[in-house]
């Protein structure tokens, strides 16, 4: 063959077998693994070690960068799942079903419901949420039940994978608080901070208060704190744009509140810019920078808009952006945004997505200063 080694490897890892969802548990569960490609057999351990080394070299060496990184990364993720499944001494390291579904949302399967069901065989022993495959249910009902099971179990992380998705995603008849696992959106695969192993405690110590509307399965009620609203959004950019963003951040750090002094901070050093760029990278890919009406700075989904509310749900790791919607009184039992008596119980909100808000990621929102901002939200 006249193909180079790189081309041979690209052909091997480019095979559709590596993209299939059902092979994840096939790779993870056997005690002894042998792969057969045509007439060639490959020991499972050799494949695992070789794939992980190649994945590392593809990020470090210019020669191996010529390979398709997505195909190699897909194969490397298979190897990591096997490593974790076969070498668990600490049960806390086992991946939960929610993480498994999110990390494998790009894989190929015929039945959308199988994005959940195909991974049940390797879910963590710590998962206390009983999930029974139901192929008679619609895809939307299966996704909704998966979200309900997690929320009633006190796990609000599923909300981090939900929200108003980009226009490139096929829209399903789902409430905004239910993740659409068929949507190939970066936010579906990576929640705030997850890719860098960062964990936040934005309102984790808050007492969870979640309930479902008995009359409408699309509505969920949840308690939280409304802190602020989005004032503007911008792309991270570079040069003067990033310097302005950095200056504002430094002012907040120095004065412990939004700065009111015009040009009080000098341009940041390159070292400081680098540190914050690492922060921007760490808390999420494909996000938009935004400022709030009170002057805080954050990162949110690209679908955010000025006026979106920044809300901290009790028990959640991150804040969320919500958008108030008005429903016509004439359509069924759906109320308008505000009832005649002005009660908040008539309001309805769409979940835009999870976000990062600088200075509010470690239960600061539970301080007595914000006691009067606690309330209930009805998500649709």
Secondary structure, 3 states (H helix, E strand, C coil): CCCCHHHHHHHHHCCHHHHECCHHHHHHHCCCCEEEECCEEEEHHHHHHHHHHHHHHHHHCCCHHHCCHHHHHHHHHHHHHHHHHHCCCCHHHCCCHHHHHHHCCCCECCCCCHHHHCCHHHCCCCCCCCCCCCCCCCHHHHHHHHHHHHHHCCCHHHHHHCCCCCCCCCCCCCCCCCCCCCCCCHHHHCCCCHHHCCCCECCCCCCCCEEECCCCCCCEEEEEEEEEEEEEEECCCCCHHHHHHHHHHHHHHHHCCCCCCCCCCCCCCHHHHHHHHHHHHHCCCCEEEEEECCCCEEEEECCCCCCCEEEEECCCCCEEEEEEECCCCCCCCCCCCCCCCCCHHHCEEEEEEEEEECCCCECHHHCHHHHHHEEEEEEC
